[in-house]
Every structure is written in structure tokens, then in C-alpha cells.
Amino acid sequence: MKTGTITVHAPNNNGSFLQACVDDRIDGLLGQLNLNDRTVSKNDNCAEIIQRPIDYCMVNQILDGIREKGIDYLKRALFE
């Protein structure tokens, strides 16, 4: 079995580009789920943020819609 790695050759690459991509994806998902207030940075009071209520019913409805769109997209890509 072969394994491999991907190396990003960029000046001063310290992983910050990759981290920025991950942060953007997380921010995008939180935005889609109307959970922008759950974003945490170094100076935030995490205990206060964790105590904020989450409407899981709404989150699950949004996730169901996202799933449906994804499944529809895959079906069209495969069968059309």
C-alpha cells in the first residue's frame, strides 16, 4: 500500500493559509446554520458562549435542506 502527502510550496508557509481555509469553512457552516454567535477567538469568554442556547430543531431543519440539495446534486451529476 502506498501512502503520500501533499506539500504546499509557498514562501513562508507555516500552515496559516490552510488554517484560513478551515476557518472560512467553519464560518460558512456556522453562517448557514444561523450560529454565527458561536464563533470563538482567543479573547472570547468561552464559558459564556457555550451557555448560549441553540435551537436544534432549526439547525436540524437547515441541515436536512443542505443534505437534500447535496443528494439532488449528486443524483443529477450521476444520472443526467
Biopython code that builds the backbone (N, CA, C, O; Angstrom):
import numpy as np
from Bio.PDB.StructureBuilder import StructureBuilder

atoms = [
    (1, "MET", "N", (0.842, -1.170, 0.000)),
    (1, "MET", "CA", (0.000, 0.000, 0.000)),
    (1, "MET", "C", (0.885, 1.229, 0.000)),
    (1, "MET", "O", (1.836, 1.321, 0.776)),
    (2, "LYS", "N", (0.568, 2.177, -0.875)),
    (2, "LYS", "CA", (1.331, 3.406, -0.946)),
    (2, "LYS", "C", (0.604, 4.499, -0.183)),
    (2, "LYS", "O", (-0.625, 4.581, -0.193)),
    (3, "THR", "N", (1.370, 5.311, 0.460)),
    (3, "THR", "CA", (0.801, 6.489, 1.106)),
    (3, "THR", "C", (1.540, 7.691, 0.583)),
    (3, "THR", "O", (2.651, 7.570, 0.068)),
    (4, "GLY", "N", (0.940, 8.835, 0.709)),
    (4, "GLY", "CA", (1.581, 10.041, 0.206)),
    (4, "GLY", "C", (1.144, 11.254, 0.985)),
    (4, "GLY", "O", (0.211, 11.215, 1.787)),
    (5, "THR", "N", (1.837, 12.312, 0.725)),
    (5, "THR", "CA", (1.490, 13.581, 1.351)),
    (5, "THR", "C", (1.464, 14.645, 0.276)),
    (5, "THR", "O", (2.058, 14.495, -0.792)),
    (6, "ILE", "N", (0.777, 15.700, 0.573)),
    (6, "ILE", "CA", (0.744, 16.849, -0.313)),
    (6, "ILE", "C", (1.525, 17.958, 0.368)),
    (6, "ILE", "O", (1.254, 18.317, 1.514)),
    (7, "THR", "N", (2.485, 18.486, -0.343)),
    (7, "THR", "CA", (3.287, 19.575, 0.198)),
    (7, "THR", "C", (2.923, 20.846, -0.541)),
    (7, "THR", "O", (2.910, 20.877, -1.772)),
    (8, "VAL", "N", (2.633, 21.878, 0.199)),
    (8, "VAL", "CA", (2.349, 23.170, -0.399)),
    (8, "VAL", "C", (3.645, 23.956, -0.402)),
    (8, "VAL", "O", (4.188, 24.285, 0.653)),
    (9, "HIS", "N", (4.133, 24.254, -1.589)),
    (9, "HIS", "CA", (5.374, 25.012, -1.715)),
    (9, "HIS", "C", (5.020, 26.481, -1.869)),
    (9, "HIS", "O", (4.681, 26.942, -2.959)),
    (10, "ALA", "N", (5.102, 27.186, -0.793)),
    (10, "ALA", "CA", (4.812, 28.619, -0.812)),
    (10, "ALA", "C", (5.783, 29.303, 0.131)),
    (10, "ALA", "O", (6.181, 28.729, 1.145)),
    (11, "PRO", "N", (6.162, 30.516, -0.197)),
    (11, "PRO", "CA", (7.080, 31.231, 0.689)),
    (11, "PRO", "C", (6.461, 31.418, 2.070)),
    (11, "PRO", "O", (5.287, 31.768, 2.194)),
    (12, "ASN", "N", (7.249, 31.185, 3.083)),
    (12, "ASN", "CA", (6.826, 31.386, 4.476)),
    (12, "ASN", "C", (5.572, 30.599, 4.824)),
    (12, "ASN", "O", (4.742, 31.064, 5.606)),
    (13, "ASN", "N", (5.430, 29.419, 4.252)),
    (13, "ASN", "CA", (4.248, 28.614, 4.529)),
    (13, "ASN", "C", (4.363, 28.014, 5.927)),
    (13, "ASN", "O", (5.189, 27.136, 6.174)),
    (14, "ASN", "N", (3.535, 28.494, 6.818)),
    (14, "ASN", "CA", (3.536, 27.979, 8.182)),
    (14, "ASN", "C", (2.193, 27.362, 8.544)),
    (14, "ASN", "O", (1.873, 27.189, 9.720)),
    (15, "GLY", "N", (1.423, 27.036, 7.534)),
    (15, "GLY", "CA", (0.111, 26.455, 7.791)),
    (15, "GLY", "C", (-0.984, 27.483, 7.927)),
    (15, "GLY", "O", (-2.152, 27.114, 8.047)),
    (16, "SER", "N", (-0.650, 28.761, 7.913)),
    (16, "SER", "CA", (-1.676, 29.783, 8.116)),
    (16, "SER", "C", (-2.676, 29.819, 6.963)),
    (16, "SER", "O", (-3.854, 30.104, 7.180)),
    (17, "PHE", "N", (-2.224, 29.535, 5.740)),
    (17, "PHE", "CA", (-3.143, 29.501, 4.601)),
    (17, "PHE", "C", (-4.163, 28.387, 4.777)),
    (17, "PHE", "O", (-5.361, 28.592, 4.581)),
    (18, "LEU", "N", (-3.682, 27.208, 5.149)),
    (18, "LEU", "CA", (-4.568, 26.074, 5.359)),
    (18, "LEU", "C", (-5.534, 26.348, 6.504)),
    (18, "LEU", "O", (-6.718, 26.024, 6.409)),
    (19, "GLN", "N", (-5.041, 26.937, 7.576)),
    (19, "GLN", "CA", (-5.900, 27.275, 8.708)),
    (19, "GLN", "C", (-6.958, 28.283, 8.298)),
    (19, "GLN", "O", (-8.105, 28.195, 8.737)),
    (20, "ALA", "N", (-6.579, 29.245, 7.456)),
    (20, "ALA", "CA", (-7.550, 30.233, 6.990)),
    (20, "ALA", "C", (-8.659, 29.564, 6.187)),
    (20, "ALA", "O", (-9.823, 29.948, 6.301)),
    (21, "CYS", "N", (-8.309, 28.567, 5.377)),
    (21, "CYS", "CA", (-9.316, 27.829, 4.609)),
    (21, "CYS", "C", (-10.274, 27.083, 5.531)),
    (21, "CYS", "O", (-11.486, 27.094, 5.320)),
    (22, "VAL", "N", (-9.725, 26.441, 6.545)),
    (22, "VAL", "CA", (-10.556, 25.714, 7.511)),
    (22, "VAL", "C", (-11.455, 26.697, 8.251)),
    (22, "VAL", "O", (-12.644, 26.436, 8.432)),
    (23, "ASP", "N", (-10.894, 27.827, 8.680)),
    (23, "ASP", "CA", (-11.685, 28.833, 9.380)),
    (23, "ASP", "C", (-12.829, 29.338, 8.509)),
    (23, "ASP", "O", (-13.943, 29.527, 8.997)),
    (24, "ASP", "N", (-12.560, 29.559, 7.217)),
    (24, "ASP", "CA", (-13.606, 30.012, 6.304)),
    (24, "ASP", "C", (-14.717, 28.984, 6.183)),
    (24, "ASP", "O", (-15.895, 29.340, 6.153)),
    (25, "ARG", "N", (-14.348, 27.708, 6.112)),
    (25, "ARG", "CA", (-15.361, 26.650, 6.004)),
    (25, "ARG", "C", (-16.228, 26.598, 7.257)),
    (25, "ARG", "O", (-17.449, 26.466, 7.171)),
    (26, "ILE", "N", (-15.590, 26.702, 8.420)),
    (26, "ILE", "CA", (-16.331, 26.676, 9.680)),
    (26, "ILE", "C", (-17.243, 27.888, 9.774)),
    (26, "ILE", "O", (-18.412, 27.762, 10.137)),
    (27, "ASP", "N", (-16.711, 29.065, 9.447)),
    (27, "ASP", "CA", (-17.529, 30.281, 9.475)),
    (27, "ASP", "C", (-18.701, 30.166, 8.510)),
    (27, "ASP", "O", (-19.809, 30.605, 8.818)),
    (28, "GLY", "N", (-18.457, 29.576, 7.342)),
    (28, "GLY", "CA", (-19.531, 29.402, 6.367)),
    (28, "GLY", "C", (-20.627, 28.486, 6.878)),
    (28, "GLY", "O", (-21.813, 28.778, 6.723)),
    (29, "LEU", "N", (-20.231, 27.380, 7.484)),
    (29, "LEU", "CA", (-21.216, 26.444, 8.031)),
    (29, "LEU", "C", (-21.995, 27.076, 9.181)),
    (29, "LEU", "O", (-23.218, 26.950, 9.247)),
    (30, "LEU", "N", (-21.299, 27.746, 10.075)),
    (30, "LEU", "CA", (-21.996, 28.418, 11.178)),
    (30, "LEU", "C", (-22.967, 29.463, 10.644)),
    (30, "LEU", "O", (-24.062, 29.629, 11.182)),
    (31, "GLY", "N", (-22.572, 30.163, 9.595)),
    (31, "GLY", "CA", (-23.458, 31.152, 8.986)),
    (31, "GLY", "C", (-24.702, 30.504, 8.399)),
    (31, "GLY", "O", (-25.811, 31.004, 8.586)),
    (32, "GLN", "N", (-24.524, 29.387, 7.686)),
    (32, "GLN", "CA", (-25.666, 28.677, 7.108)),
    (32, "GLN", "C", (-26.638, 28.213, 8.181)),
    (32, "GLN", "O", (-27.848, 28.169, 7.957)),
    (33, "LEU", "N", (-26.105, 27.868, 9.345)),
    (33, "LEU", "CA", (-26.936, 27.340, 10.427)),
    (33, "LEU", "C", (-27.422, 28.431, 11.375)),
    (33, "LEU", "O", (-28.009, 28.136, 12.416)),
    (34, "ASN", "N", (-27.180, 29.680, 11.020)),
    (34, "ASN", "CA", (-27.552, 30.826, 11.866)),
    (34, "ASN", "C", (-26.932, 30.724, 13.256)),
    (34, "ASN", "O", (-27.564, 31.053, 14.260)),
    (35, "LEU", "N", (-25.681, 30.263, 13.294)),
    (35, "LEU", "CA", (-24.967, 30.119, 14.562)),
    (35, "LEU", "C", (-23.690, 30.972, 14.580)),
    (35, "LEU", "O", (-22.688, 30.588, 15.183)),
    (36, "ASN", "N", (-23.740, 32.123, 13.919)),
    (36, "ASN", "CA", (-22.566, 32.996, 13.865)),
    (36, "ASN", "C", (-22.077, 33.403, 15.252)),
    (36, "ASN", "O", (-20.892, 33.676, 15.443)),
    (37, "ASP", "N", (-22.979, 33.442, 16.204)),
    (37, "ASP", "CA", (-22.587, 33.854, 17.563)),
    (37, "ASP", "C", (-21.804, 32.765, 18.292)),
    (37, "ASP", "O", (-21.393, 32.968, 19.434)),
    (38, "ARG", "N", (-21.591, 31.616, 17.655)),
    (38, "ARG", "CA", (-20.824, 30.528, 18.270)),
    (38, "ARG", "C", (-19.346, 30.577, 17.913)),
    (38, "ARG", "O", (-18.569, 29.768, 18.420)),
    (39, "THR", "N", (-18.941, 31.505, 17.055)),
    (39, "THR", "CA", (-17.546, 31.643, 16.677)),
    (39, "THR", "C", (-16.738, 32.095, 17.886)),
    (39, "THR", "O", (-17.153, 32.990, 18.622)),
    (40, "VAL", "N", (-15.587, 31.472, 18.084)),
    (40, "VAL", "CA", (-14.756, 31.751, 19.257)),
    (40, "VAL", "C", (-13.377, 32.201, 18.793)),
    (40, "VAL", "O", (-12.808, 31.629, 17.863)),
    (41, "SER", "N", (-12.852, 33.218, 19.442)),
    (41, "SER", "CA", (-11.473, 33.632, 19.193)),
    (41, "SER", "C", (-10.716, 33.625, 20.518)),
    (41, "SER", "O", (-11.294, 33.355, 21.571)),
    (42, "LYS", "N", (-9.447, 33.917, 20.457)),
    (42, "LYS", "CA", (-8.587, 33.825, 21.643)),
    (42, "LYS", "C", (-9.113, 34.610, 22.835)),
    (42, "LYS", "O", (-9.049, 34.133, 23.969)),
    (43, "ASN", "N", (-9.622, 35.784, 22.595)),
    (43, "ASN", "CA", (-10.000, 36.675, 23.694)),
    (43, "ASN", "C", (-11.446, 36.521, 24.155)),
    (43, "ASN", "O", (-11.890, 37.252, 25.040)),
    (44, "ASP", "N", (-12.185, 35.583, 23.570)),
    (44, "ASP", "CA", (-13.587, 35.407, 23.939)),
    (44, "ASP", "C", (-13.729, 34.628, 25.240)),
    (44, "ASP", "O", (-12.860, 33.842, 25.617)),
    (45, "ASN", "N", (-14.837, 34.866, 25.906)),
    (45, "ASN", "CA", (-15.193, 34.126, 27.105)),
    (45, "ASN", "C", (-15.946, 32.867, 26.652)),
    (45, "ASN", "O", (-17.152, 32.911, 26.409)),
    (46, "CYS", "N", (-15.231, 31.762, 26.544)),
    (46, "CYS", "CA", (-15.824, 30.523, 26.028)),
    (46, "CYS", "C", (-16.973, 30.036, 26.894)),
    (46, "CYS", "O", (-17.969, 29.531, 26.374)),
    (47, "ALA", "N", (-16.850, 30.177, 28.190)),
    (47, "ALA", "CA", (-17.912, 29.699, 29.093)),
    (47, "ALA", "C", (-19.224, 30.408, 28.784)),
    (47, "ALA", "O", (-20.286, 29.787, 28.822)),
    (48, "GLU", "N", (-19.162, 31.685, 28.483)),
    (48, "GLU", "CA", (-20.371, 32.457, 28.174)),
    (48, "GLU", "C", (-20.948, 32.017, 26.834)),
    (48, "GLU", "O", (-22.165, 31.904, 26.688)),
    (49, "ILE", "N", (-20.091, 31.770, 25.865)),
    (49, "ILE", "CA", (-20.548, 31.369, 24.537)),
    (49, "ILE", "C", (-21.198, 29.992, 24.589)),
    (49, "ILE", "O", (-22.219, 29.763, 23.940)),
    (50, "ILE", "N", (-20.620, 29.080, 25.350)),
    (50, "ILE", "CA", (-21.154, 27.719, 25.461)),
    (50, "ILE", "C", (-22.545, 27.719, 26.104)),
    (50, "ILE", "O", (-23.369, 26.858, 25.799)),
    (51, "GLN", "N", (-22.800, 28.669, 26.979)),
    (51, "GLN", "CA", (-24.088, 28.731, 27.674)),
    (51, "GLN", "C", (-25.224, 29.247, 26.799)),
    (51, "GLN", "O", (-26.392, 29.104, 27.160)),
    (52, "ARG", "N", (-24.901, 29.842, 25.661)),
    (52, "ARG", "CA", (-25.956, 30.359, 24.779)),
    (52, "ARG", "C", (-26.785, 29.200, 24.242)),
    (52, "ARG", "O", (-26.233, 28.184, 23.820)),
    (53, "PRO", "N", (-28.101, 29.348, 24.254)),
    (53, "PRO", "CA", (-28.956, 28.257, 23.770)),
    (53, "PRO", "C", (-28.862, 28.090, 22.261)),
    (53, "PRO", "O", (-28.605, 29.048, 21.533)),
    (54, "ILE", "N", (-29.073, 26.866, 21.804)),
    (54, "ILE", "CA", (-29.099, 26.549, 20.382)),
    (54, "ILE", "C", (-30.459, 25.936, 20.066)),
    (54, "ILE", "O", (-30.911, 25.017, 20.749)),
    (55, "ASP", "N", (-31.094, 26.447, 19.042)),
    (55, "ASP", "CA", (-32.367, 25.887, 18.583)),
    (55, "ASP", "C", (-32.055, 24.714, 17.655)),
    (55, "ASP", "O", (-31.949, 24.879, 16.439)),
    (56, "TYR", "N", (-31.909, 23.532, 18.247)),
    (56, "TYR", "CA", (-31.518, 22.356, 17.477)),
    (56, "TYR", "C", (-32.567, 21.951, 16.448)),
    (56, "TYR", "O", (-32.224, 21.357, 15.425)),
    (57, "CYS", "N", (-33.813, 22.257, 16.694)),
    (57, "CYS", "CA", (-34.865, 21.952, 15.727)),
    (57, "CYS", "C", (-34.597, 22.731, 14.440)),
    (57, "CYS", "O", (-34.675, 22.176, 13.343)),
    (58, "MET", "N", (-34.281, 24.024, 14.581)),
    (58, "MET", "CA", (-33.989, 24.849, 13.421)),
    (58, "MET", "C", (-32.713, 24.369, 12.725)),
    (58, "MET", "O", (-32.673, 24.280, 11.497)),
    (59, "VAL", "N", (-31.674, 24.060, 13.502)),
    (59, "VAL", "CA", (-30.409, 23.584, 12.940)),
    (59, "VAL", "C", (-30.636, 22.300, 12.148)),
    (59, "VAL", "O", (-30.117, 22.154, 11.042)),
    (60, "ASN", "N", (-31.404, 21.374, 12.705)),
    (60, "ASN", "CA", (-31.666, 20.109, 12.013)),
    (60, "ASN", "C", (-32.460, 20.311, 10.725)),
    (60, "ASN", "O", (-32.220, 19.621, 9.734)),
    (61, "GLN", "N", (-33.407, 21.255, 10.732)),
    (61, "GLN", "CA", (-34.168, 21.547, 9.514)),
    (61, "GLN", "C", (-33.239, 22.097, 8.425)),
    (61, "GLN", "O", (-33.343, 21.707, 7.262)),
    (62, "ILE", "N", (-32.344, 22.991, 8.802)),
    (62, "ILE", "CA", (-31.402, 23.562, 7.833)),
    (62, "ILE", "C", (-30.475, 22.475, 7.306)),
    (62, "ILE", "O", (-30.226, 22.407, 6.102)),
    (63, "LEU", "N", (-29.957, 21.620, 8.194)),
    (63, "LEU", "CA", (-29.079, 20.530, 7.770)),
    (63, "LEU", "C", (-29.798, 19.568, 6.827)),
    (63, "LEU", "O", (-29.206, 19.087, 5.861)),
    (64, "ASP", "N", (-31.072, 19.286, 7.104)),
    (64, "ASP", "CA", (-31.854, 18.426, 6.208)),
    (64, "ASP", "C", (-31.934, 19.041, 4.816)),
    (64, "ASP", "O", (-31.806, 18.337, 3.815)),
    (65, "GLY", "N", (-32.147, 20.351, 4.750)),
    (65, "GLY", "CA", (-32.208, 21.039, 3.464)),
    (65, "GLY", "C", (-30.877, 20.984, 2.729)),
    (65, "GLY", "O", (-30.841, 20.781, 1.515)),
    (66, "ILE", "N", (-29.780, 21.167, 3.465)),
    (66, "ILE", "CA", (-28.441, 21.099, 2.871)),
    (66, "ILE", "C", (-28.184, 19.695, 2.338)),
    (66, "ILE", "O", (-27.653, 19.532, 1.239)),
    (67, "ARG", "N", (-28.560, 18.682, 3.114)),
    (67, "ARG", "CA", (-28.399, 17.290, 2.683)),
    (67, "ARG", "C", (-29.195, 17.010, 1.412)),
    (67, "ARG", "O", (-28.686, 16.394, 0.476)),
    (68, "GLU", "N", (-30.445, 17.466, 1.385)),
    (68, "GLU", "CA", (-31.300, 17.244, 0.215)),
    (68, "GLU", "C", (-30.675, 17.851, -1.037)),
    (68, "GLU", "O", (-30.637, 17.217, -2.092)),
    (69, "LYS", "N", (-30.189, 19.072, -0.913)),
    (69, "LYS", "CA", (-29.558, 19.730, -2.059)),
    (69, "LYS", "C", (-28.334, 18.948, -2.521)),
    (69, "LYS", "O", (-28.113, 18.789, -3.722)),
    (70, "GLY", "N", (-27.543, 18.461, -1.575)),
    (70, "GLY", "CA", (-26.360, 17.684, -1.923)),
    (70, "GLY", "C", (-26.707, 16.391, -2.625)),
    (70, "GLY", "O", (-26.072, 16.024, -3.614)),
    (71, "ILE", "N", (-27.715, 15.696, -2.117)),
    (71, "ILE", "CA", (-28.145, 14.436, -2.727)),
    (71, "ILE", "C", (-28.707, 14.686, -4.119)),
    (71, "ILE", "O", (-28.417, 13.934, -5.049)),
    (72, "ASP", "N", (-29.509, 15.737, -4.270)),
    (72, "ASP", "CA", (-30.049, 16.075, -5.591)),
    (72, "ASP", "C", (-28.929, 16.390, -6.573)),
    (72, "ASP", "O", (-28.972, 15.961, -7.726)),
    (73, "TYR", "N", (-27.940, 17.128, -6.127)),
    (73, "TYR", "CA", (-26.801, 17.464, -6.977)),
    (73, "TYR", "C", (-26.077, 16.195, -7.439)),
    (73, "TYR", "O", (-25.759, 16.051, -8.620)),
    (74, "LEU", "N", (-25.822, 15.282, -6.503)),
    (74, "LEU", "CA", (-25.133, 14.038, -6.850)),
    (74, "LEU", "C", (-25.951, 13.190, -7.813)),
    (74, "LEU", "O", (-25.405, 12.612, -8.753)),
    (75, "LYS", "N", (-27.248, 13.114, -7.586)),
    (75, "LYS", "CA", (-28.105, 12.337, -8.486)),
    (75, "LYS", "C", (-28.067, 12.907, -9.895)),
    (75, "LYS", "O", (-27.957, 12.162, -10.869)),
    (76, "ARG", "N", (-28.158, 14.234, -10.005)),
    (76, "ARG", "CA", (-28.109, 14.866, -11.329)),
    (76, "ARG", "C", (-26.749, 14.619, -11.983)),
    (76, "ARG", "O", (-26.674, 14.341, -13.180)),
    (77, "ALA", "N", (-25.687, 14.720, -11.204)),
    (77, "ALA", "CA", (-24.334, 14.518, -11.761)),
    (77, "ALA", "C", (-24.139, 13.093, -12.243)),
    (77, "ALA", "O", (-23.461, 12.862, -13.244)),
    (78, "LEU", "N", (-24.726, 12.140, -11.543)),
    (78, "LEU", "CA", (-24.544, 10.739, -11.902)),
    (78, "LEU", "C", (-25.462, 10.241, -13.006)),
    (78, "LEU", "O", (-25.068, 9.396, -13.810)),
    (79, "PHE", "N", (-26.685, 10.761, -13.050)),
    (79, "PHE", "CA", (-27.691, 10.175, -13.923)),
    (79, "PHE", "C", (-28.127, 11.052, -15.080)),
    (79, "PHE", "O", (-28.958, 10.627, -15.883)),
    (80, "GLU", "N", (-27.605, 12.239, -15.192)),
    (80, "GLU", "CA", (-28.005, 13.099, -16.320)),
    (80, "GLU", "C", (-26.891, 13.248, -17.302)),
    (80, "GLU", "O", (-27.047, 13.934, -18.312)),
]
sb = StructureBuilder()
sb.init_structure("model")
sb.init_model(0)
sb.init_chain("A")
sb.init_seg("    ")
for serial, (resi, resn, name, xyz) in enumerate(atoms, 1):
    if name == "N":
        sb.init_residue(resn, " ", resi, " ")
    sb.init_atom(name, np.array(xyz, "f"), 0.0, 1.0, " ", f" {name:<3s}", serial, name[0])
structure = sb.get_structure()
